[in-house]
Amino acid sequence: MTTPVHRAAGIVTRGLACGIDLAIVMAVMGGIYVGALFVRLLFSPQEFTFPDASALLSVSMFIGVAVLYLTACWAVSGRTVGAVIMGLRVVSRNGELIGWLRALLRALLCVMFGFGLLWAAVDGRRRSLQDILLRTAVVYDWEPDLHVGEPKT
């Protein structure tokens, strides 16, 4: 079975996908905050006050949620919600899924050094610094994967 050749995604499409993923992470964080409010209200309704969201806690939560979200999406399908909407997929150089370890490393690099994406604007092969370091690629992939969940023959 041959692996289809996909065209590398450009900076604009990748940037839009990142923006969508950022909105997803922020929504998850908002949901966690609202959940904490309800738990606090449930256990002490007479003494209820809104919890203080310290900067350190907020940044730590953002990093944790973003890394977990990106790692799981890239390891399982190669696609985040933003990537699905924009028709992108993260793959290894041979076109396969990148696996859990490389997905975790890529997520950490993308969250902690997001500016590495800007390198895709000047690189001839449209690679971010994360792609260069981990030998990954972000490609256009509009075709649905119709074989997900089917046993391999």
Phi and psi in radians as a Rosetta constraint file:
Dihedral C 1 N 2 CA 2 C 2 CIRCULARHARMONIC -1.612 0.35
Dihedral N 2 CA 2 C 2 N 3 CIRCULARHARMONIC 2.568 0.35
Dihedral C 2 N 3 CA 3 C 3 CIRCULARHARMONIC -1.513 0.35
Dihedral N 3 CA 3 C 3 N 4 CIRCULARHARMONIC 2.253 0.35
Dihedral C 3 N 4 CA 4 C 4 CIRCULARHARMONIC -1.159 0.35
Dihedral N 4 CA 4 C 4 N 5 CIRCULARHARMONIC 2.563 0.35
Dihedral C 4 N 5 CA 5 C 5 CIRCULARHARMONIC -1.561 0.35
Dihedral N 5 CA 5 C 5 N 6 CIRCULARHARMONIC 2.219 0.35
Dihedral C 5 N 6 CA 6 C 6 CIRCULARHARMONIC -1.989 0.35
Dihedral N 6 CA 6 C 6 N 7 CIRCULARHARMONIC 2.649 0.35
Dihedral C 6 N 7 CA 7 C 7 CIRCULARHARMONIC -1.443 0.35
Dihedral N 7 CA 7 C 7 N 8 CIRCULARHARMONIC 2.401 0.35
Dihedral C 7 N 8 CA 8 C 8 CIRCULARHARMONIC -1.131 0.35
Dihedral N 8 CA 8 C 8 N 9 CIRCULARHARMONIC 2.417 0.35
Dihedral C 8 N 9 CA 9 C 9 CIRCULARHARMONIC -1.363 0.35
Dihedral N 9 CA 9 C 9 N 10 CIRCULARHARMONIC 2.557 0.35
Dihedral C 9 N 10 CA 10 C 10 CIRCULARHARMONIC -1.532 0.35
Dihedral N 10 CA 10 C 10 N 11 CIRCULARHARMONIC 3.030 0.35
Dihedral C 10 N 11 CA 11 C 11 CIRCULARHARMONIC -1.129 0.35
Dihedral N 11 CA 11 C 11 N 12 CIRCULARHARMONIC -0.649 0.35
Dihedral C 11 N 12 CA 12 C 12 CIRCULARHARMONIC -1.172 0.35
Dihedral N 12 CA 12 C 12 N 13 CIRCULARHARMONIC -0.850 0.35
Dihedral C 12 N 13 CA 13 C 13 CIRCULARHARMONIC -1.097 0.35
Dihedral N 13 CA 13 C 13 N 14 CIRCULARHARMONIC -0.747 0.35
Dihedral C 13 N 14 CA 14 C 14 CIRCULARHARMONIC -1.146 0.35
Dihedral N 14 CA 14 C 14 N 15 CIRCULARHARMONIC -0.686 0.35
Dihedral C 14 N 15 CA 15 C 15 CIRCULARHARMONIC -1.122 0.35
Dihedral N 15 CA 15 C 15 N 16 CIRCULARHARMONIC -0.726 0.35
Dihedral C 15 N 16 CA 16 C 16 CIRCULARHARMONIC -1.113 0.35
Dihedral N 16 CA 16 C 16 N 17 CIRCULARHARMONIC -0.728 0.35
Dihedral C 16 N 17 CA 17 C 17 CIRCULARHARMONIC -1.080 0.35
Dihedral N 17 CA 17 C 17 N 18 CIRCULARHARMONIC -0.713 0.35
Dihedral C 17 N 18 CA 18 C 18 CIRCULARHARMONIC -1.107 0.35
Dihedral N 18 CA 18 C 18 N 19 CIRCULARHARMONIC -0.692 0.35
Dihedral C 18 N 19 CA 19 C 19 CIRCULARHARMONIC -1.087 0.35
Dihedral N 19 CA 19 C 19 N 20 CIRCULARHARMONIC -0.734 0.35
Dihedral C 19 N 20 CA 20 C 20 CIRCULARHARMONIC -1.110 0.35
Dihedral N 20 CA 20 C 20 N 21 CIRCULARHARMONIC -0.768 0.35
Dihedral C 20 N 21 CA 21 C 21 CIRCULARHARMONIC -1.127 0.35
Dihedral N 21 CA 21 C 21 N 22 CIRCULARHARMONIC -0.641 0.35
Dihedral C 21 N 22 CA 22 C 22 CIRCULARHARMONIC -1.076 0.35
Dihedral N 22 CA 22 C 22 N 23 CIRCULARHARMONIC -0.740 0.35
Dihedral C 22 N 23 CA 23 C 23 CIRCULARHARMONIC -1.091 0.35
Dihedral N 23 CA 23 C 23 N 24 CIRCULARHARMONIC -0.671 0.35
Dihedral C 23 N 24 CA 24 C 24 CIRCULARHARMONIC -1.106 0.35
Dihedral N 24 CA 24 C 24 N 25 CIRCULARHARMONIC -0.814 0.35
Dihedral C 24 N 25 CA 25 C 25 CIRCULARHARMONIC -1.085 0.35
Dihedral N 25 CA 25 C 25 N 26 CIRCULARHARMONIC -0.742 0.35
Dihedral C 25 N 26 CA 26 C 26 CIRCULARHARMONIC -1.130 0.35
Dihedral N 26 CA 26 C 26 N 27 CIRCULARHARMONIC -0.663 0.35
Dihedral C 26 N 27 CA 27 C 27 CIRCULARHARMONIC -1.136 0.35
Dihedral N 27 CA 27 C 27 N 28 CIRCULARHARMONIC -0.714 0.35
Dihedral C 27 N 28 CA 28 C 28 CIRCULARHARMONIC -1.093 0.35
Dihedral N 28 CA 28 C 28 N 29 CIRCULARHARMONIC -0.756 0.35
Dihedral C 28 N 29 CA 29 C 29 CIRCULARHARMONIC -1.089 0.35
Dihedral N 29 CA 29 C 29 N 30 CIRCULARHARMONIC -0.706 0.35
Dihedral C 29 N 30 CA 30 C 30 CIRCULARHARMONIC -1.083 0.35
Dihedral N 30 CA 30 C 30 N 31 CIRCULARHARMONIC -0.700 0.35
Dihedral C 30 N 31 CA 31 C 31 CIRCULARHARMONIC -1.101 0.35
Dihedral N 31 CA 31 C 31 N 32 CIRCULARHARMONIC -0.692 0.35
Dihedral C 31 N 32 CA 32 C 32 CIRCULARHARMONIC -1.121 0.35
Dihedral N 32 CA 32 C 32 N 33 CIRCULARHARMONIC -0.732 0.35
Dihedral C 32 N 33 CA 33 C 33 CIRCULARHARMONIC -1.106 0.35
Dihedral N 33 CA 33 C 33 N 34 CIRCULARHARMONIC -0.797 0.35
Dihedral C 33 N 34 CA 34 C 34 CIRCULARHARMONIC -1.118 0.35
Dihedral N 34 CA 34 C 34 N 35 CIRCULARHARMONIC -0.686 0.35
Dihedral C 34 N 35 CA 35 C 35 CIRCULARHARMONIC -1.073 0.35
Dihedral N 35 CA 35 C 35 N 36 CIRCULARHARMONIC -0.714 0.35
Dihedral C 35 N 36 CA 36 C 36 CIRCULARHARMONIC -1.115 0.35
Dihedral N 36 CA 36 C 36 N 37 CIRCULARHARMONIC -0.636 0.35
Dihedral C 36 N 37 CA 37 C 37 CIRCULARHARMONIC -1.074 0.35
Dihedral N 37 CA 37 C 37 N 38 CIRCULARHARMONIC -0.805 0.35
Dihedral C 37 N 38 CA 38 C 38 CIRCULARHARMONIC -1.128 0.35
Dihedral N 38 CA 38 C 38 N 39 CIRCULARHARMONIC -0.702 0.35
Dihedral C 38 N 39 CA 39 C 39 CIRCULARHARMONIC -1.114 0.35
Dihedral N 39 CA 39 C 39 N 40 CIRCULARHARMONIC -0.758 0.35
Dihedral C 39 N 40 CA 40 C 40 CIRCULARHARMONIC -1.114 0.35
Dihedral N 40 CA 40 C 40 N 41 CIRCULARHARMONIC -0.714 0.35
Dihedral C 40 N 41 CA 41 C 41 CIRCULARHARMONIC -1.174 0.35
Dihedral N 41 CA 41 C 41 N 42 CIRCULARHARMONIC -0.637 0.35
Dihedral C 41 N 42 CA 42 C 42 CIRCULARHARMONIC -1.143 0.35
Dihedral N 42 CA 42 C 42 N 43 CIRCULARHARMONIC -0.720 0.35
Dihedral C 42 N 43 CA 43 C 43 CIRCULARHARMONIC -1.552 0.35
Dihedral N 43 CA 43 C 43 N 44 CIRCULARHARMONIC -0.353 0.35
Dihedral C 43 N 44 CA 44 C 44 CIRCULARHARMONIC -2.612 0.35
Dihedral N 44 CA 44 C 44 N 45 CIRCULARHARMONIC 1.260 0.35
Dihedral C 44 N 45 CA 45 C 45 CIRCULARHARMONIC -1.148 0.35
Dihedral N 45 CA 45 C 45 N 46 CIRCULARHARMONIC -0.564 0.35
Dihedral C 45 N 46 CA 46 C 46 CIRCULARHARMONIC -1.287 0.35
Dihedral N 46 CA 46 C 46 N 47 CIRCULARHARMONIC -0.493 0.35
Dihedral C 46 N 47 CA 47 C 47 CIRCULARHARMONIC -1.888 0.35
Dihedral N 47 CA 47 C 47 N 48 CIRCULARHARMONIC 0.400 0.35
Dihedral C 47 N 48 CA 48 C 48 CIRCULARHARMONIC -1.171 0.35
Dihedral N 48 CA 48 C 48 N 49 CIRCULARHARMONIC 2.306 0.35
Dihedral C 48 N 49 CA 49 C 49 CIRCULARHARMONIC -2.454 0.35
Dihedral N 49 CA 49 C 49 N 50 CIRCULARHARMONIC 2.716 0.35
Dihedral C 49 N 50 CA 50 C 50 CIRCULARHARMONIC -1.223 0.35
Dihedral N 50 CA 50 C 50 N 51 CIRCULARHARMONIC 2.327 0.35
Dihedral C 50 N 51 CA 51 C 51 CIRCULARHARMONIC -1.209 0.35
Dihedral N 51 CA 51 C 51 N 52 CIRCULARHARMONIC 2.577 0.35
Dihedral C 51 N 52 CA 52 C 52 CIRCULARHARMONIC -1.365 0.35
Dihedral N 52 CA 52 C 52 N 53 CIRCULARHARMONIC 2.276 0.35
Dihedral C 52 N 53 CA 53 C 53 CIRCULARHARMONIC -1.763 0.35
Dihedral N 53 CA 53 C 53 N 54 CIRCULARHARMONIC 1.652 0.35
Dihedral C 53 N 54 CA 54 C 54 CIRCULARHARMONIC -1.198 0.35
Dihedral N 54 CA 54 C 54 N 55 CIRCULARHARMONIC 2.699 0.35
Dihedral C 54 N 55 CA 55 C 55 CIRCULARHARMONIC -1.071 0.35
Dihedral N 55 CA 55 C 55 N 56 CIRCULARHARMONIC -0.739 0.35
Dihedral C 55 N 56 CA 56 C 56 CIRCULARHARMONIC -1.104 0.35
Dihedral N 56 CA 56 C 56 N 57 CIRCULARHARMONIC -0.753 0.35
Dihedral C 56 N 57 CA 57 C 57 CIRCULARHARMONIC -1.134 0.35
Dihedral N 57 CA 57 C 57 N 58 CIRCULARHARMONIC -0.749 0.35
Dihedral C 57 N 58 CA 58 C 58 CIRCULARHARMONIC -1.117 0.35
Dihedral N 58 CA 58 C 58 N 59 CIRCULARHARMONIC -0.777 0.35
Dihedral C 58 N 59 CA 59 C 59 CIRCULARHARMONIC -1.147 0.35
Dihedral N 59 CA 59 C 59 N 60 CIRCULARHARMONIC -0.761 0.35
Dihedral C 59 N 60 CA 60 C 60 CIRCULARHARMONIC -1.082 0.35
Dihedral N 60 CA 60 C 60 N 61 CIRCULARHARMONIC -0.736 0.35
Dihedral C 60 N 61 CA 61 C 61 CIRCULARHARMONIC -1.147 0.35
Dihedral N 61 CA 61 C 61 N 62 CIRCULARHARMONIC -0.733 0.35
Dihedral C 61 N 62 CA 62 C 62 CIRCULARHARMONIC -1.042 0.35
Dihedral N 62 CA 62 C 62 N 63 CIRCULARHARMONIC -0.835 0.35
Dihedral C 62 N 63 CA 63 C 63 CIRCULARHARMONIC -1.057 0.35
Dihedral N 63 CA 63 C 63 N 64 CIRCULARHARMONIC -0.815 0.35
Dihedral C 63 N 64 CA 64 C 64 CIRCULARHARMONIC -1.082 0.35
Dihedral N 64 CA 64 C 64 N 65 CIRCULARHARMONIC -0.843 0.35
Dihedral C 64 N 65 CA 65 C 65 CIRCULARHARMONIC -1.141 0.35
Dihedral N 65 CA 65 C 65 N 66 CIRCULARHARMONIC -0.773 0.35
Dihedral C 65 N 66 CA 66 C 66 CIRCULARHARMONIC -1.117 0.35
Dihedral N 66 CA 66 C 66 N 67 CIRCULARHARMONIC -0.782 0.35
Dihedral C 66 N 67 CA 67 C 67 CIRCULARHARMONIC -1.146 0.35
Dihedral N 67 CA 67 C 67 N 68 CIRCULARHARMONIC -0.739 0.35
Dihedral C 67 N 68 CA 68 C 68 CIRCULARHARMONIC -1.097 0.35
Dihedral N 68 CA 68 C 68 N 69 CIRCULARHARMONIC -0.808 0.35
Dihedral C 68 N 69 CA 69 C 69 CIRCULARHARMONIC -1.061 0.35
Dihedral N 69 CA 69 C 69 N 70 CIRCULARHARMONIC -0.908 0.35
Dihedral C 69 N 70 CA 70 C 70 CIRCULARHARMONIC -1.121 0.35
Dihedral N 70 CA 70 C 70 N 71 CIRCULARHARMONIC -0.773 0.35
Dihedral C 70 N 71 CA 71 C 71 CIRCULARHARMONIC -1.029 0.35
Dihedral N 71 CA 71 C 71 N 72 CIRCULARHARMONIC -0.880 0.35
Dihedral C 71 N 72 CA 72 C 72 CIRCULARHARMONIC -1.092 0.35
Dihedral N 72 CA 72 C 72 N 73 CIRCULARHARMONIC -0.791 0.35
Dihedral C 72 N 73 CA 73 C 73 CIRCULARHARMONIC -1.113 0.35
Dihedral N 73 CA 73 C 73 N 74 CIRCULARHARMONIC -0.827 0.35
Dihedral C 73 N 74 CA 74 C 74 CIRCULARHARMONIC -1.198 0.35
Dihedral N 74 CA 74 C 74 N 75 CIRCULARHARMONIC -0.642 0.35
Dihedral C 74 N 75 CA 75 C 75 CIRCULARHARMONIC -1.264 0.35
Dihedral N 75 CA 75 C 75 N 76 CIRCULARHARMONIC -0.649 0.35
Dihedral C 75 N 76 CA 76 C 76 CIRCULARHARMONIC -1.421 0.35
Dihedral N 76 CA 76 C 76 N 77 CIRCULARHARMONIC -0.797 0.35
Dihedral C 76 N 77 CA 77 C 77 CIRCULARHARMONIC -2.306 0.35
Dihedral N 77 CA 77 C 77 N 78 CIRCULARHARMONIC -0.174 0.35
Dihedral C 77 N 78 CA 78 C 78 CIRCULARHARMONIC 1.380 0.35
Dihedral N 78 CA 78 C 78 N 79 CIRCULARHARMONIC 0.102 0.35
Dihedral C 78 N 79 CA 79 C 79 CIRCULARHARMONIC -2.371 0.35
Dihedral N 79 CA 79 C 79 N 80 CIRCULARHARMONIC 2.332 0.35
Dihedral C 79 N 80 CA 80 C 80 CIRCULARHARMONIC -1.648 0.35
Dihedral N 80 CA 80 C 80 N 81 CIRCULARHARMONIC 3.103 0.35
Dihedral C 80 N 81 CA 81 C 81 CIRCULARHARMONIC -1.051 0.35
Dihedral N 81 CA 81 C 81 N 82 CIRCULARHARMONIC -0.764 0.35
Dihedral C 81 N 82 CA 82 C 82 CIRCULARHARMONIC -1.066 0.35
Dihedral N 82 CA 82 C 82 N 83 CIRCULARHARMONIC -0.685 0.35
Dihedral C 82 N 83 CA 83 C 83 CIRCULARHARMONIC -1.176 0.35
Dihedral N 83 CA 83 C 83 N 84 CIRCULARHARMONIC -0.661 0.35
Dihedral C 83 N 84 CA 84 C 84 CIRCULARHARMONIC -1.106 0.35
Dihedral N 84 CA 84 C 84 N 85 CIRCULARHARMONIC -0.816 0.35
Dihedral C 84 N 85 CA 85 C 85 CIRCULARHARMONIC -1.100 0.35
Dihedral N 85 CA 85 C 85 N 86 CIRCULARHARMONIC -0.688 0.35
Dihedral C 85 N 86 CA 86 C 86 CIRCULARHARMONIC -1.599 0.35
Dihedral N 86 CA 86 C 86 N 87 CIRCULARHARMONIC -0.027 0.35
Dihedral C 86 N 87 CA 87 C 87 CIRCULARHARMONIC 1.290 0.35
Dihedral N 87 CA 87 C 87 N 88 CIRCULARHARMONIC 0.719 0.35
Dihedral C 87 N 88 CA 88 C 88 CIRCULARHARMONIC -2.059 0.35
Dihedral N 88 CA 88 C 88 N 89 CIRCULARHARMONIC 2.821 0.35
Dihedral C 88 N 89 CA 89 C 89 CIRCULARHARMONIC -2.625 0.35
Dihedral N 89 CA 89 C 89 N 90 CIRCULARHARMONIC 2.459 0.35
Dihedral C 89 N 90 CA 90 C 90 CIRCULARHARMONIC -1.630 0.35
Dihedral N 90 CA 90 C 90 N 91 CIRCULARHARMONIC 2.204 0.35
Dihedral C 90 N 91 CA 91 C 91 CIRCULARHARMONIC -2.370 0.35
Dihedral N 91 CA 91 C 91 N 92 CIRCULARHARMONIC 2.877 0.35
Dihedral C 91 N 92 CA 92 C 92 CIRCULARHARMONIC -1.343 0.35
Dihedral N 92 CA 92 C 92 N 93 CIRCULARHARMONIC 3.053 0.35
Dihedral C 92 N 93 CA 93 C 93 CIRCULARHARMONIC -1.110 0.35
Dihedral N 93 CA 93 C 93 N 94 CIRCULARHARMONIC -0.394 0.35
Dihedral C 93 N 94 CA 94 C 94 CIRCULARHARMONIC -1.658 0.35
Dihedral N 94 CA 94 C 94 N 95 CIRCULARHARMONIC 0.165 0.35
Dihedral C 94 N 95 CA 95 C 95 CIRCULARHARMONIC 1.538 0.35
Dihedral N 95 CA 95 C 95 N 96 CIRCULARHARMONIC 0.137 0.35
Dihedral C 95 N 96 CA 96 C 96 CIRCULARHARMONIC -1.744 0.35
Dihedral N 96 CA 96 C 96 N 97 CIRCULARHARMONIC 2.946 0.35
Dihedral C 96 N 97 CA 97 C 97 CIRCULARHARMONIC -1.063 0.35
Dihedral N 97 CA 97 C 97 N 98 CIRCULARHARMONIC 2.669 0.35
Dihedral C 97 N 98 CA 98 C 98 CIRCULARHARMONIC -1.552 0.35
Dihedral N 98 CA 98 C 98 N 99 CIRCULARHARMONIC -0.169 0.35
Dihedral C 98 N 99 CA 99 C 99 CIRCULARHARMONIC 1.441 0.35
Dihedral N 99 CA 99 C 99 N 100 CIRCULARHARMONIC 2.929 0.35
Dihedral C 99 N 100 CA 100 C 100 CIRCULARHARMONIC -1.193 0.35
Dihedral N 100 CA 100 C 100 N 101 CIRCULARHARMONIC -0.764 0.35
Dihedral C 100 N 101 CA 101 C 101 CIRCULARHARMONIC -1.169 0.35
Dihedral N 101 CA 101 C 101 N 102 CIRCULARHARMONIC -0.840 0.35
Dihedral C 101 N 102 CA 102 C 102 CIRCULARHARMONIC -1.174 0.35
Dihedral N 102 CA 102 C 102 N 103 CIRCULARHARMONIC -0.596 0.35
Dihedral C 102 N 103 CA 103 C 103 CIRCULARHARMONIC -1.113 0.35
Dihedral N 103 CA 103 C 103 N 104 CIRCULARHARMONIC -0.724 0.35
Dihedral C 103 N 104 CA 104 C 104 CIRCULARHARMONIC -1.125 0.35
Dihedral N 104 CA 104 C 104 N 105 CIRCULARHARMONIC -0.819 0.35
Dihedral C 104 N 105 CA 105 C 105 CIRCULARHARMONIC -1.089 0.35
Dihedral N 105 CA 105 C 105 N 106 CIRCULARHARMONIC -0.723 0.35
Dihedral C 105 N 106 CA 106 C 106 CIRCULARHARMONIC -1.142 0.35
Dihedral N 106 CA 106 C 106 N 107 CIRCULARHARMONIC -0.721 0.35
Dihedral C 106 N 107 CA 107 C 107 CIRCULARHARMONIC -1.089 0.35
Dihedral N 107 CA 107 C 107 N 108 CIRCULARHARMONIC -0.784 0.35
Dihedral C 107 N 108 CA 108 C 108 CIRCULARHARMONIC -1.050 0.35
Dihedral N 108 CA 108 C 108 N 109 CIRCULARHARMONIC -0.787 0.35
Dihedral C 108 N 109 CA 109 C 109 CIRCULARHARMONIC -1.148 0.35
Dihedral N 109 CA 109 C 109 N 110 CIRCULARHARMONIC -0.699 0.35
Dihedral C 109 N 110 CA 110 C 110 CIRCULARHARMONIC -1.185 0.35
Dihedral N 110 CA 110 C 110 N 111 CIRCULARHARMONIC -0.684 0.35
Dihedral C 110 N 111 CA 111 C 111 CIRCULARHARMONIC -1.291 0.35
Dihedral N 111 CA 111 C 111 N 112 CIRCULARHARMONIC -0.771 0.35
Dihedral C 111 N 112 CA 112 C 112 CIRCULARHARMONIC -1.403 0.35
Dihedral N 112 CA 112 C 112 N 113 CIRCULARHARMONIC -0.494 0.35
Dihedral C 112 N 113 CA 113 C 113 CIRCULARHARMONIC -2.308 0.35
Dihedral N 113 CA 113 C 113 N 114 CIRCULARHARMONIC 1.030 0.35
Dihedral C 113 N 114 CA 114 C 114 CIRCULARHARMONIC -1.037 0.35
Dihedral N 114 CA 114 C 114 N 115 CIRCULARHARMONIC -0.450 0.35
Dihedral C 114 N 115 CA 115 C 115 CIRCULARHARMONIC -1.091 0.35
Dihedral N 115 CA 115 C 115 N 116 CIRCULARHARMONIC -0.301 0.35
Dihedral C 115 N 116 CA 116 C 116 CIRCULARHARMONIC -1.056 0.35
Dihedral N 116 CA 116 C 116 N 117 CIRCULARHARMONIC -0.408 0.35
Dihedral C 116 N 117 CA 117 C 117 CIRCULARHARMONIC -1.108 0.35
Dihedral N 117 CA 117 C 117 N 118 CIRCULARHARMONIC -0.535 0.35
Dihedral C 117 N 118 CA 118 C 118 CIRCULARHARMONIC -1.093 0.35
Dihedral N 118 CA 118 C 118 N 119 CIRCULARHARMONIC -0.403 0.35
Dihedral C 118 N 119 CA 119 C 119 CIRCULARHARMONIC -1.092 0.35
Dihedral N 119 CA 119 C 119 N 120 CIRCULARHARMONIC -0.460 0.35
Dihedral C 119 N 120 CA 120 C 120 CIRCULARHARMONIC -1.090 0.35
Dihedral N 120 CA 120 C 120 N 121 CIRCULARHARMONIC -0.388 0.35
Dihedral C 120 N 121 CA 121 C 121 CIRCULARHARMONIC -1.280 0.35
Dihedral N 121 CA 121 C 121 N 122 CIRCULARHARMONIC -0.447 0.35
Dihedral C 121 N 122 CA 122 C 122 CIRCULARHARMONIC -1.939 0.35
Dihedral N 122 CA 122 C 122 N 123 CIRCULARHARMONIC -0.263 0.35
Dihedral C 122 N 123 CA 123 C 123 CIRCULARHARMONIC -1.330 0.35
Dihedral N 123 CA 123 C 123 N 124 CIRCULARHARMONIC 2.338 0.35
Dihedral C 123 N 124 CA 124 C 124 CIRCULARHARMONIC -1.072 0.35
Dihedral N 124 CA 124 C 124 N 125 CIRCULARHARMONIC -0.508 0.35
Dihedral C 124 N 125 CA 125 C 125 CIRCULARHARMONIC -1.775 0.35
Dihedral N 125 CA 125 C 125 N 126 CIRCULARHARMONIC 0.212 0.35
Dihedral C 125 N 126 CA 126 C 126 CIRCULARHARMONIC 1.057 0.35
Dihedral N 126 CA 126 C 126 N 127 CIRCULARHARMONIC 0.662 0.35
Dihedral C 126 N 127 CA 127 C 127 CIRCULARHARMONIC -1.701 0.35
Dihedral N 127 CA 127 C 127 N 128 CIRCULARHARMONIC 2.436 0.35
Dihedral C 127 N 128 CA 128 C 128 CIRCULARHARMONIC -1.430 0.35
Dihedral N 128 CA 128 C 128 N 129 CIRCULARHARMONIC 2.967 0.35
Dihedral C 128 N 129 CA 129 C 129 CIRCULARHARMONIC -1.067 0.35
Dihedral N 129 CA 129 C 129 N 130 CIRCULARHARMONIC -0.632 0.35
Dihedral C 129 N 130 CA 130 C 130 CIRCULARHARMONIC -1.101 0.35
Dihedral N 130 CA 130 C 130 N 131 CIRCULARHARMONIC -0.698 0.35
Dihedral C 130 N 131 CA 131 C 131 CIRCULARHARMONIC -1.111 0.35
Dihedral N 131 CA 131 C 131 N 132 CIRCULARHARMONIC -0.728 0.35
Dihedral C 131 N 132 CA 132 C 132 CIRCULARHARMONIC -1.129 0.35
Dihedral N 132 CA 132 C 132 N 133 CIRCULARHARMONIC -0.811 0.35
Dihedral C 132 N 133 CA 133 C 133 CIRCULARHARMONIC -1.142 0.35
Dihedral N 133 CA 133 C 133 N 134 CIRCULARHARMONIC -0.689 0.35
Dihedral C 133 N 134 CA 134 C 134 CIRCULARHARMONIC -1.828 0.35
Dihedral N 134 CA 134 C 134 N 135 CIRCULARHARMONIC 0.068 0.35
Dihedral C 134 N 135 CA 135 C 135 CIRCULARHARMONIC 0.976 0.35
Dihedral N 135 CA 135 C 135 N 136 CIRCULARHARMONIC 0.896 0.35
Dihedral C 135 N 136 CA 136 C 136 CIRCULARHARMONIC -2.052 0.35
Dihedral N 136 CA 136 C 136 N 137 CIRCULARHARMONIC 3.022 0.35
Dihedral C 136 N 137 CA 137 C 137 CIRCULARHARMONIC -2.564 0.35
Dihedral N 137 CA 137 C 137 N 138 CIRCULARHARMONIC 2.591 0.35
Dihedral C 137 N 138 CA 138 C 138 CIRCULARHARMONIC -1.922 0.35
Dihedral N 138 CA 138 C 138 N 139 CIRCULARHARMONIC 2.087 0.35
Dihedral C 138 N 139 CA 139 C 139 CIRCULARHARMONIC -2.158 0.35
Dihedral N 139 CA 139 C 139 N 140 CIRCULARHARMONIC 2.744 0.35
Dihedral C 139 N 140 CA 140 C 140 CIRCULARHARMONIC -1.274 0.35
Dihedral N 140 CA 140 C 140 N 141 CIRCULARHARMONIC 2.282 0.35
Dihedral C 140 N 141 CA 141 C 141 CIRCULARHARMONIC -2.612 0.35
Dihedral N 141 CA 141 C 141 N 142 CIRCULARHARMONIC 1.453 0.35
Dihedral C 141 N 142 CA 142 C 142 CIRCULARHARMONIC -1.437 0.35
Dihedral N 142 CA 142 C 142 N 143 CIRCULARHARMONIC -0.293 0.35
Dihedral C 142 N 143 CA 143 C 143 CIRCULARHARMONIC -1.296 0.35
Dihedral N 143 CA 143 C 143 N 144 CIRCULARHARMONIC 2.264 0.35
Dihedral C 143 N 144 CA 144 C 144 CIRCULARHARMONIC -1.195 0.35
Dihedral N 144 CA 144 C 144 N 145 CIRCULARHARMONIC 2.583 0.35
Dihedral C 144 N 145 CA 145 C 145 CIRCULARHARMONIC -1.506 0.35
Dihedral N 145 CA 145 C 145 N 146 CIRCULARHARMONIC 1.690 0.35
Dihedral C 145 N 146 CA 146 C 146 CIRCULARHARMONIC -1.371 0.35
Dihedral N 146 CA 146 C 146 N 147 CIRCULARHARMONIC -0.103 0.35
Dihedral C 146 N 147 CA 147 C 147 CIRCULARHARMONIC -1.847 0.35
Dihedral N 147 CA 147 C 147 N 148 CIRCULARHARMONIC 0.196 0.35
Dihedral C 147 N 148 CA 148 C 148 CIRCULARHARMONIC -1.168 0.35
Dihedral N 148 CA 148 C 148 N 149 CIRCULARHARMONIC 2.281 0.35
Dihedral C 148 N 149 CA 149 C 149 CIRCULARHARMONIC 1.514 0.35
Dihedral N 149 CA 149 C 149 N 150 CIRCULARHARMONIC -0.179 0.35
Dihedral C 149 N 150 CA 150 C 150 CIRCULARHARMONIC -1.426 0.35
Dihedral N 150 CA 150 C 150 N 151 CIRCULARHARMONIC 2.514 0.35
Dihedral C 150 N 151 CA 151 C 151 CIRCULARHARMONIC -1.147 0.35
Dihedral N 151 CA 151 C 151 N 152 CIRCULARHARMONIC 2.491 0.35
Dihedral C 151 N 152 CA 152 C 152 CIRCULARHARMONIC -1.355 0.35
Dihedral N 152 CA 152 C 152 N 153 CIRCULARHARMONIC 2.444 0.35
